[in-house]
Every structure is written in C-alpha cells, then in structure tokens.
Amino acid sequence: MFKKIVLIGYVLGLFFATSTLQAATQEQNVESFVKRFYVKVLNRNADAGGLHYWKQALLMGKLGG
C-alpha cells in the first residue's frame, strides 16, 4: 500500500511539473509572437503596457487567430 502511495505521488509530481513547464513555454511563445508582431507590423519594439495587454489577452483566450 505504501509503495502505491509513493508511486502515485511521484506520478502526480511529474504531471504537475510537466504542466508548469508547458505553461511557461506557452507564455514564452506568446510573448515572442507579440514582440515579433510589433517589430514586423508596427516597425517598433513593444512597450511594456502593450506587451502585457496582448500577451494576457492571447493567453486567456480573449483573442485568437
């Protein structure tokens, strides 16, 4: 019984560690996308407020393409 509990804890730990890493990677990808959009389309670097707004909007699913 104890071995099962340890194994379940280990598997859950791996799952949550992987989910956290995927979320961090997704956030980095969205931020990179927004920065590239600003440079390629608007011919300027993203300002902090605009970067935050668009990144959060895309991550929260408020916008999509």
C-alpha positions as CSV (number, residue, x, y, z in Angstrom):
1,M,0.0,0.0,0.0
2,F,2.8,2.4,0.9
3,K,4.6,1.8,-2.4
4,K,1.3,2.6,-4.3
5,I,1.0,5.9,-2.4
6,V,4.6,6.8,-3.1
7,L,4.2,5.9,-6.8
8,I,1.0,7.9,-7.1
9,G,2.8,10.9,-5.5
10,Y,5.7,10.6,-7.9
11,V,3.4,10.4,-11.0
12,L,1.4,13.4,-9.8
13,G,4.6,15.3,-9.2
14,L,5.8,14.6,-12.7
15,F,2.4,15.6,-14.2
16,F,2.3,19.0,-12.4
17,A,6.0,19.7,-13.1
18,T,5.3,19.0,-16.8
19,S,2.1,21.1,-16.8
20,T,4.0,24.0,-15.2
21,L,6.8,23.7,-17.8
22,Q,4.3,23.7,-20.6
23,A,2.5,26.8,-19.3
24,A,5.9,28.6,-19.0
25,T,6.8,27.6,-22.6
26,Q,3.4,28.7,-23.9
27,E,3.8,32.1,-22.2
28,Q,7.3,32.5,-23.7
29,N,6.0,31.6,-27.1
30,V,3.1,34.1,-26.9
31,E,5.4,36.8,-25.7
32,S,7.8,36.1,-28.5
33,F,4.9,36.2,-31.0
34,V,3.7,39.6,-29.7
35,K,7.2,41.1,-29.8
36,R,7.7,39.9,-33.4
37,F,4.4,41.3,-34.4
38,Y,5.3,44.7,-33.0
39,V,8.6,44.7,-34.9
40,K,7.4,43.3,-38.2
41,V,4.0,45.0,-38.4
42,L,4.3,48.2,-36.4
43,N,8.1,48.7,-37.0
44,R,8.8,49.3,-33.4
45,N,9.5,47.4,-30.2
46,A,6.6,46.6,-27.9
47,D,6.0,48.9,-25.0
48,A,5.6,47.3,-21.6
49,G,1.9,48.0,-21.4
50,G,1.0,46.8,-24.9
51,L,3.1,43.7,-24.5
52,H,1.4,42.8,-21.2
53,Y,-2.1,43.6,-22.6
54,W,-1.8,41.5,-25.8
55,K,0.1,38.7,-24.1
56,Q,-2.6,38.3,-21.4
57,A,-5.4,38.6,-24.0
58,L,-3.9,35.8,-26.1
59,L,-3.1,33.6,-23.1
60,M,-6.6,33.9,-21.7
61,G,-8.2,33.1,-25.0
62,K,-9.9,36.5,-25.4
63,L,-8.3,36.8,-28.8
64,G,-7.3,34.3,-31.4
65,G,-6.5,34.0,-35.0
